[in-house]
Amino acid sequence: MPTTQNNPQPSGTSSDGDGGDGSKIRKFEAAVIVLVGIIGGFTAATGRRIMDHVSYFEAIYTGCLAAAGLCGFIILMLRFIRGQS
């Protein structure tokens, strides 16, 4: 007769054998990162348009670059922080 074990599963591991989701970006985190990137890009584009009096094309270009860079930076920082623990 097999005995059942009541040992809790360690955090960072999952029962499906993929090694846990410690290094993965979850859907909620990804949504927040994209939202922060969009807000940061919009702020950068608006600031560039107001301060430098550039065209809308240049402001949109700046906003897209800022949003992509900010999202990438946040993802890299999350991976670095999770790698430390």
Helices and strands as residue ranges (DSSP letters): H 27-52, H 56-84
